[in-house]
Amino acid sequence: MDNPLALPSLVTVLALILYFVVTLNVGRARFKYEVKAPAMSGDPNFERVLRVQQNTLEQLVLFLPGLWLFCLYVSPIWGAGLGILWIVGRALYAWGYYQAAEKRGPGFGISSLSGLVLLIGALVGIVLALLQ
């Protein structure tokens, strides 16, 4: 591969597509459960769909910088792998939460753990670069 950042770039686009899909799901849920904008509550089914979108947005703020810093200071291949794991975790989180709040745990755990590894790995890589 000529460009070592192509894989993390692909992961970034896939993560943003995932976010776009969960955002579209909020619009669909508004229509289905008759929750008119700007209301943020109503049917519990709508509220779960909205929480998936909001929580994914909250996690993207940590994930994207963590992904890129890990890729720059540690390894773009390992970073991309952890990024794919994060996306899988977020998809499982959404799928579980759409069914019932109690089913969101495994996906949340997978995405949180992979995101934490990216952040800690980036921190270690940056500190080591500063010490050289």
C-alpha positions as CSV (number, residue, x, y, z in Angstrom):
1,M,0.0,0.0,0.0
2,D,1.5,3.3,-1.1
3,N,-0.4,5.5,1.4
4,P,-0.2,4.2,5.0
5,L,-3.1,6.6,6.0
6,A,-5.6,5.1,3.5
7,L,-6.9,2.6,6.0
8,P,-7.5,5.0,8.8
9,S,-9.1,7.4,6.3
10,L,-11.4,4.6,5.2
11,V,-12.3,3.9,8.9
12,T,-13.0,7.6,9.4
13,V,-15.4,7.6,6.4
14,L,-17.1,4.4,7.7
15,A,-17.6,5.9,11.1
16,L,-19.1,9.0,9.6
17,I,-21.4,6.9,7.5
18,L,-22.5,5.0,10.6
19,Y,-23.3,8.3,12.3
20,F,-25.2,9.5,9.2
21,V,-27.3,6.3,9.3
22,V,-28.2,6.6,13.0
23,T,-29.1,10.3,12.4
24,L,-31.4,9.2,9.6
25,N,-33.0,6.7,12.0
26,V,-33.9,9.6,14.3
27,G,-35.9,11.2,11.5
28,R,-37.6,7.9,10.6
29,A,-38.4,7.4,14.3
30,R,-39.9,10.9,14.6
31,F,-42.3,10.1,11.8
32,K,-43.0,6.5,13.0
33,Y,-43.7,7.5,16.7
34,E,-45.2,10.9,15.8
35,V,-42.7,13.0,17.8
36,K,-42.8,16.5,16.2
37,A,-39.6,18.6,16.1
38,P,-38.3,20.2,18.2
39,A,-39.5,17.8,20.9
40,M,-36.8,15.5,22.2
41,S,-39.0,13.1,24.2
42,G,-42.2,11.2,23.7
43,D,-42.5,7.5,22.9
44,P,-39.8,5.5,24.7
45,N,-39.0,3.8,21.4
46,F,-38.2,7.2,19.8
47,E,-36.1,8.2,22.9
48,R,-33.9,5.1,22.5
49,V,-33.3,5.9,18.8
50,L,-32.4,9.5,19.7
51,R,-30.1,8.3,22.5
52,V,-28.2,6.1,20.0
53,Q,-27.6,9.1,17.8
54,Q,-26.6,11.4,20.7
55,N,-24.3,8.9,22.3
56,T,-22.7,8.1,19.0
57,L,-22.0,11.8,18.5
58,E,-20.6,12.1,22.0
59,Q,-18.3,9.1,21.3
60,L,-17.1,10.4,17.9
61,V,-15.6,13.4,19.7
62,L,-13.2,11.1,21.5
63,F,-12.9,8.4,18.8
64,L,-11.8,10.5,15.8
65,P,-8.9,12.4,17.4
66,G,-7.8,9.2,19.3
67,L,-7.9,7.2,16.0
68,W,-5.7,9.7,14.1
69,L,-3.3,10.4,16.9
70,F,-2.8,6.6,17.4
71,C,-2.3,6.1,13.7
72,L,0.3,8.9,13.5
73,Y,2.3,8.0,16.7
74,V,1.8,4.2,17.0
75,S,0.5,2.4,13.9
76,P,-2.0,3.2,11.1
77,I,-2.7,-0.5,10.6
78,W,-3.4,-1.2,14.3
79,G,-5.3,2.0,14.6
80,A,-7.5,1.1,11.6
81,G,-8.1,-2.3,13.2
82,L,-9.1,-0.8,16.5
83,G,-11.2,1.7,14.5
84,I,-13.1,-1.0,12.8
85,L,-13.7,-2.7,16.2
86,W,-15.1,0.7,17.4
87,I,-17.5,0.8,14.5
88,V,-18.7,-2.8,15.0
89,G,-19.2,-1.9,18.7
90,R,-21.2,1.2,17.8
91,A,-23.4,-0.8,15.4
92,L,-24.0,-3.5,18.0
93,Y,-24.8,-0.7,20.6
94,A,-27.4,0.8,18.2
95,W,-28.9,-2.6,17.3
96,G,-29.2,-3.6,20.9
97,Y,-30.5,-0.2,22.2
98,Y,-33.1,0.0,19.4
99,Q,-34.6,-3.2,20.9
100,A,-34.3,-2.4,24.6
101,A,-32.1,-0.2,26.7
102,E,-30.8,-3.3,28.6
103,K,-29.3,-4.7,25.4
104,R,-26.9,-1.8,24.7
105,G,-24.2,-3.0,27.0
106,P,-22.0,-5.3,24.8
107,G,-21.8,-2.8,22.0
108,F,-21.0,0.0,24.4
109,G,-18.3,-2.1,26.0
110,I,-16.7,-3.0,22.7
111,S,-16.6,0.6,21.4
112,S,-15.6,2.1,24.7
113,L,-12.7,-0.4,25.2
114,S,-11.4,0.1,21.6
115,G,-11.7,3.9,22.0
116,L,-9.8,3.8,25.3
117,V,-7.0,1.7,23.8
118,L,-6.7,4.3,21.0
119,L,-6.5,7.2,23.5
120,I,-4.0,5.5,25.8
121,G,-2.0,4.2,22.9
122,A,-1.9,7.7,21.4
123,L,-0.8,9.2,24.7
124,V,2.0,6.7,25.1
125,G,3.1,7.2,21.5
126,I,3.1,11.0,21.9
127,V,5.1,10.9,25.2
128,L,7.6,8.5,23.7
129,A,8.0,10.8,20.7
130,L,8.6,13.8,23.0
131,L,11.2,11.9,25.0
132,Q,13.3,11.0,21.9
